């Protein structure tokens, strides 16, 4: 991650989440975003505490951050706890803080189809879509629900065809694409259940 005030015109994808634990599905999403969106980097934003997730079953931030860092190369895909540093809990505040710290970086928010389906539950979600372009990656069992959901319907005029993904970072928000990419049903919830723990992904 470049220092505050860096002037390079990087194109950076932001993938937020609890990473409880980080897994290869996260890595697949990051790699797909790098390729389809022609990004310079993807930052995994390991959340101090997702307001939409219960605290029960949530590993400490240091543990989740260490797991995410062990998964990535630290060069093109970076795990960070910058939300802790900025003291933000909501995506809208995180994006505002990042754009203020890195004014010349072109950010794209990355989410799975499940995130698009839940987007109207986010605090000031309309401000989020007006702040940065969004790339949505398919996820089994969520795709139809997401594309037929409230957010997709309200933002239908801002949707761009998947073939325009390489220039999404250059577009002013609101703009979003639904990417065509390989899908995986791996989830943090399944991994925790397999290891005998509980909580939601």
PyMOL commands that set and color helices and strands:
alter all, ss='L'
color gray80, all
select helices_A, chain A and resi 24-37+61-71+82-86+91-101+113-121+125-131+143-147+150-154+156-158+162-170+188-194
alter helices_A, ss='H'
color red, helices_A
select strands_A, chain A and resi 11-17+41-46+77-80+106-112+133-137+176-179
alter strands_A, ss='S'
color yellow, strands_A
deselect
rebuild
show_as cartoon
